[in-house]
Amino acid sequence: MHANQETRIRNFNEIEDNFWNNSEILNILEIAADSFIKYHNNEVEIWAASRDWFLEPWGRDTFISLPGILLVRNRFEDARNIFRKFAKLEKNGLLPTKISNEVEYNNADVSLWFIYSLKKYIQHSHDFAFIKEMLQTIKNILESYVNGTGYYRYGEFQRIYMDSDYLIVTPPQATWMDANAFGKLQPITPRNGKAVEINALFYSAITFAKSLEYIFGYEFNIDLNEILTKMKLSFNKKFWNKEKKALYDVIEGDPHGNAIRPNMLFAVSHCNNLLNKNKEMLVFDCVKKHLLTPCGLRTLSPEDEKYIGSYDTFLPIEQKDLAYHQGTAWPWLIGAFIDALVKIRKYQNKNLEEIKSEIRYYLAPLVDFCIRSPYKSLPELFSGDYPHEPGGTTSQAWSVAEILRVIKEYNILL
């Protein structure tokens, strides 16, 4: 798809110096956020998109989006109702991929994003009573991952489990990069084995569980301290790519596991002390060098032979899916980039105003695009190559949510 001039994303240096003086920025983003909040059978839902397709609640999208759509806006009752709805559907430690006519469980990460979102709920609401209500679900999730769980897909059981090295193993097509143009269990980016963000999210979830054990005197039937210690050792030993001074995307599985993808960033943005400061800075620098665009982070380095720089929304799905996670830039990933940026700049003793100024610089093209878009929203993705044509749905929840979250959490509006 080729965008017309009105909806072309502008580069960082094309944005006017006084851009952030626009008093309508927050209002436009919040109206966009509201478009994803739906009430169905007297229950609140967050739809993955508000136009085109994905017009239903997807688990992964829900819990990545919930902090920006609801929590930073103090909509805690809606958040609690969504948490409760999904918690009731927990099955063998897994949460639904999506809720439609049938409930599907073919994923390895929705449960981990659920726990991440609960952690954010505490950060914004300080409502520990509700977290106490969620303890059993958290316990079921973590113990199931440690002891082994999974789901049936295409007639085969797909296992999720903790290996002897304390790292989590997942099947193909179980992460957010799940495009499948070729049919049964032949995803474009299989990512089977030990995926970097799955393990980072699990480490973060175990860290959170340890704090809950301390706060509530609640006991998990797994040794949280042992898992944290041994997982950290294995993660650093096995995921560190000395040649690229970065993290592998997947180990012990997907043959393209050494690809430079944005998933490594979650080991910096979502974890404390999984990596040392030097490694965190190297990961951030690698992502910034290879993947940063004005419209989010590319899903694959342009230097990779499998990189596809253009995405055409109007091609048949089996053709466009070839490019879906092979170079497209996704706005939602800028949230983790900003979180990692803040962490790194604090290591470098930058003052708060310097950090806020840099956040504004990296967010400006996407916020500007949202304001100028005829839909007053942000799309699902953009082509990885200039001029970065927008693609996918024209109004995607997590794209808007992550921009709104970091704007509010870091209080960058002038």
Summary of the structure (lengths in Angstrom):
residues: 414
radius of gyration: 20.0
end to end distance: 34.7
largest distance: 58.4
contacts: 1446
relative contact order: 0.15
helix: 48%
strand: 13%
